[in-house]
Amino acid sequence: MRRLFPLLLAFVTVAAFAGEPLDTDDASILSKGVCQVESWHRWSTAGGHEGWLQPACSVNDYLELAVGGARYRDAEVGGHSQLLLQAKTVFLRDPADRWSAGAVAAAVRDGGRETGSTAFNNASARGLLSFNALDETLRLHVNAGVTYSHAEFTTGTWGTAVEFDFREGWTAMGEVYRDAPGRPNFQLGIRYTLITDRVELFFSGGDRLHGSSETWFAKFGVRFQTWKLF
């Protein structure tokens, strides 16, 4: 298990994880010295499309750091790039692995929008809770926090997600979340484990609750995870 995939890309979590394609994050991080990369593409009727590459590594047993980059295009600002910096921690764990608690903070620079006096025009911070049941085949994740967008809004955010391993290698996912002013969003997806603890594929789609056909979105991506590197 520790020597299967060459070092291509890096980023995911231990046993139970959320992460892409879900907006609601889980309270778990990679094992110390393990890295991961997630890459995905998102299509949206209202927002055009964007492609992301996001590597991350756990520097110790409590802290995971990520740097992401994207190329984005929409009708309003055309094509431009985005940069993401993220830090995630887990500070409480149940010895029996029934629950865990943590936090995540991120900052984004959007090359197509005004940043004001700071290099970053979007920032967020969230508290994370995760619960495991049915021998970890059923997982619940709950988030709550705040998001700041320069010259647009500062608002409270929240999310609730469920993951269920319905057969070997296959996980069904669903969530309801609010990441901006207005109605919450929902998302449904599926994840397939191609190589255990190494390679996963995922696909999802969602919309604003009580929204129209002009607000839907879809994602497709892949996650690669390394063995312990340091």
Sequence and secondary structure as in RCSB ss.txt:
>XXXX:A:sequence
MRRLFPLLLAFVTVAAFAGEPLDTDDASILSKGVCQVESWHRWSTAGGHEGWLQPACSVNDYLELAVGGARYRDA
EVGGHSQLLLQAKTVFLRDPADRWSAGAVAAAVRDGGRETGSTAFNNASARGLLSFNALDETLRLHVNAGVTYSH
AEFTTGTWGTAVEFDFREGWTAMGEVYRDAPGRPNFQLGIRYTLITDRVELFFSGGDRLHGSSETWFAKFGVRFQ
TWKLF
>XXXX:A:secstr
 TTSS SS B   SSS   TT SS  S    TTEEEEEEEEEEETTTEEEEEEEEEEESSSSEEEEEEEEEEEET
TTEEEEEEEEEEEEEEEE TTSSEEEEEEEEEEEETTS  TTSS SEEEEEEEEEEEETTTTEEEEEEEEEEEET
TTEEEEEEEEEEEEEEETTEEEEEEEEE SSSS EEEEEEEEEEETTTEEEEEEEEEETT  TTS EEEEEEEEE
EEE  
